[in-house]
Amino acid sequence: MGKELVDFPIIAEVIKRCDAVLKPKSIDIYHIMLSDDPTIFDDITNAFVAIVCMQVNLLGMIGFLTFKSFSLEKRQPPFCNT
């Protein structure tokens, strides 16, 4: 599911953070995201964890792109009131 996405440094960093949080719960996000097993998502826990990890990745990408665009334009983001 995520083999191509791990090539992006931002996504790889988020997956690494998710892995650090999930390791104590005995959940291996790398195995879930990078497995070729078509039945990996038959377990609802694996499916839920993968969906949440991808949502966190999307937020990370949006934040990165927003930060980059505002820093390139040299103006404040619209949510700043100063």
GROMACS elastic network, one bead per residue, 0.5 to 0.9 nm:
[ bonds ]
;  ai    aj funct       b0    kb
    1     4     6  0.79445   500
    1     5     6  0.84205   500
    1    32     6  0.82978   500
    1    33     6  0.55297   500
    1    34     6  0.60510   500
    1    35     6  0.73051   500
    1    36     6  0.78759   500
    1    50     6  0.89563   500
    2     5     6  0.50661   500
    2     6     6  0.62895   500
    2    30     6  0.89214   500
    2    32     6  0.88788   500
    2    33     6  0.51558   500
    2    34     6  0.56091   500
    2    35     6  0.85783   500
    2    54     6  0.89357   500
    3     6     6  0.56131   500
    3     7     6  0.74999   500
    3    33     6  0.72729   500
    3    34     6  0.54426   500
    3    35     6  0.84759   500
    4     7     6  0.58257   500
    4     8     6  0.80684   500
    5     8     6  0.57861   500
    5     9     6  0.88573   500
    5    11     6  0.65789   500
    5    12     6  0.75766   500
    6     9     6  0.70534   500
    6    10     6  0.84768   500
    6    11     6  0.59545   500
    6    13     6  0.86834   500
    6    15     6  0.80909   500
    6    34     6  0.88931   500
    7    10     6  0.88535   500
    7    11     6  0.77608   500
    7    12     6  0.69395   500
    8    11     6  0.54704   500
    8    12     6  0.61422   500
    8    13     6  0.87071   500
    9    12     6  0.50078   500
    9    13     6  0.61179   500
    9    14     6  0.87118   500
   10    13     6  0.52184   500
   10    14     6  0.64134   500
   10    15     6  0.87534   500
   10    57     6  0.78914   500
   10    60     6  0.72050   500
   10    61     6  0.70179   500
   10    64     6  0.81709   500
   11    14     6  0.51238   500
   11    15     6  0.61566   500
   11    16     6  0.85252   500
   11    54     6  0.87700   500
   11    57     6  0.57408   500
   11    58     6  0.84623   500
   11    60     6  0.75964   500
   11    61     6  0.76005   500
   12    15     6  0.51520   500
   12    16     6  0.61484   500
   12    17     6  0.87159   500
   12    57     6  0.88798   500
   13    16     6  0.50124   500
   13    17     6  0.62922   500
   13    18     6  0.86719   500
   14    17     6  0.50271   500
   14    18     6  0.61372   500
   14    19     6  0.84816   500
   14    53     6  0.79402   500
   14    56     6  0.73207   500
   14    57     6  0.60936   500
   14    60     6  0.74232   500
   15    19     6  0.60148   500
   15    20     6  0.86196   500
   15    29     6  0.74042   500
   15    30     6  0.76325   500
   15    53     6  0.69348   500
   15    54     6  0.86310   500
   15    56     6  0.88034   500
   15    57     6  0.76293   500
   16    19     6  0.50006   500
   16    20     6  0.63015   500
   16    21     6  0.88146   500
   16    29     6  0.86160   500
   16    30     6  0.84154   500
   17    20     6  0.51113   500
   17    21     6  0.64429   500
   17    22     6  0.87061   500
   18    21     6  0.51607   500
   18    22     6  0.60886   500
   18    23     6  0.84837   500
   18    29     6  0.72661   500
   18    53     6  0.68249   500
   18    56     6  0.87562   500
   19    22     6  0.50698   500
   19    23     6  0.57570   500
   19    27     6  0.77975   500
   19    28     6  0.65656   500
   19    29     6  0.55738   500
   19    30     6  0.71914   500
   20    23     6  0.55081   500
   20    24     6  0.77538   500
   21    24     6  0.68372   500
   21    25     6  0.79704   500
   22    25     6  0.52715   500
   22    26     6  0.66513   500
   22    27     6  0.53622   500
   22    28     6  0.69460   500
   22    29     6  0.73150   500
   23    26     6  0.50838   500
   23    27     6  0.54667   500
   23    28     6  0.62611   500
   23    29     6  0.82152   500
   24    27     6  0.75218   500
   25    28     6  0.87848   500
   27    30     6  0.89378   500
   27    31     6  0.86649   500
   27    32     6  0.84807   500
   27    46     6  0.83021   500
   27    49     6  0.86643   500
   28    31     6  0.54285   500
   28    32     6  0.64601   500
   28    33     6  0.87792   500
   29    33     6  0.59164   500
   29    34     6  0.82494   500
   29    46     6  0.83260   500
   29    49     6  0.75652   500
   29    50     6  0.73515   500
   29    53     6  0.83511   500
   30    33     6  0.52185   500
   30    34     6  0.57262   500
   30    35     6  0.78535   500
   31    34     6  0.53951   500
   31    35     6  0.54085   500
   32    35     6  0.56790   500
   32    37     6  0.89813   500
   32    40     6  0.67813   500
   32    41     6  0.81035   500
   32    46     6  0.64597   500
   32    47     6  0.84009   500
   32    49     6  0.83826   500
   32    50     6  0.69290   500
   33    36     6  0.88992   500
   33    50     6  0.65454   500
   35    38     6  0.80903   500
   35    40     6  0.74602   500
   36    39     6  0.88708   500
   36    40     6  0.82736   500
   37    40     6  0.55699   500
   37    41     6  0.86912   500
   38    41     6  0.72448   500
   38    42     6  0.84437   500
   39    42     6  0.52615   500
   39    43     6  0.79347   500
   40    43     6  0.64874   500
   40    46     6  0.68666   500
   40    47     6  0.78686   500
   41    44     6  0.64670   500
   41    45     6  0.80014   500
   41    46     6  0.55897   500
   41    48     6  0.86038   500
   41    50     6  0.86490   500
   42    45     6  0.86811   500
   42    46     6  0.77027   500
   42    47     6  0.73482   500
   43    46     6  0.54817   500
   43    47     6  0.65325   500
   43    48     6  0.88421   500
   44    47     6  0.50354   500
   44    48     6  0.60477   500
   44    49     6  0.85111   500
   45    48     6  0.51595   500
   45    49     6  0.60593   500
   45    50     6  0.85234   500
   46    49     6  0.52029   500
   46    50     6  0.61044   500
   46    51     6  0.85967   500
   47    50     6  0.52420   500
   47    51     6  0.62117   500
   47    52     6  0.86914   500
   48    51     6  0.51633   500
   48    52     6  0.61805   500
   48    53     6  0.85317   500
   49    52     6  0.52000   500
   49    53     6  0.60417   500
   49    54     6  0.85945   500
   50    53     6  0.50841   500
   50    54     6  0.61809   500
   50    55     6  0.86423   500
   51    54     6  0.51749   500
   51    55     6  0.62297   500
   51    56     6  0.87172   500
   52    55     6  0.50076   500
   52    56     6  0.62096   500
   52    57     6  0.85400   500
   53    56     6  0.51481   500
   53    57     6  0.61977   500
   53    58     6  0.87249   500
   54    58     6  0.61825   500
   54    59     6  0.86916   500
   55    58     6  0.50341   500
   55    59     6  0.63503   500
   55    60     6  0.86140   500
   56    59     6  0.51354   500
   56    60     6  0.61964   500
   56    61     6  0.86854   500
   57    61     6  0.61684   500
   57    62     6  0.86090   500
   58    61     6  0.50649   500
   58    62     6  0.61439   500
   58    63     6  0.85164   500
   59    62     6  0.50816   500
   59    63     6  0.60408   500
   59    64     6  0.84713   500
   60    63     6  0.51129   500
   60    64     6  0.60563   500
   60    65     6  0.85620   500
   61    64     6  0.50350   500
   61    65     6  0.60404   500
   61    66     6  0.84116   500
   62    65     6  0.51940   500
   62    66     6  0.59670   500
   62    67     6  0.84293   500
   63    66     6  0.51366   500
   63    67     6  0.60064   500
   63    68     6  0.84832   500
   64    67     6  0.51655   500
   64    68     6  0.60654   500
   64    69     6  0.85510   500
   65    68     6  0.50906   500
   65    69     6  0.60360   500
   65    70     6  0.85729   500
   66    69     6  0.52419   500
   66    70     6  0.61974   500
   66    71     6  0.84866   500
   66    77     6  0.82292   500
   67    70     6  0.53681   500
   67    71     6  0.60211   500
   67    72     6  0.84768   500
   67    77     6  0.83481   500
   68    71     6  0.51835   500
   68    72     6  0.60164   500
   68    73     6  0.85792   500
   69    72     6  0.51496   500
   69    73     6  0.62134   500
   69    74     6  0.86473   500
   70    73     6  0.50723   500
   70    74     6  0.60574   500
   70    75     6  0.58942   500
   70    76     6  0.64186   500
   70    77     6  0.61949   500
   71    74     6  0.50864   500
   71    75     6  0.68527   500
   71    76     6  0.80189   500
   72    75     6  0.81454   500
   73    76     6  0.85398   500
   76    79     6  0.81289   500
   76    80     6  0.65109   500
   76    81     6  0.89867   500
   76    82     6  0.84916   500
   77    80     6  0.58088   500
   78    81     6  0.77223   500
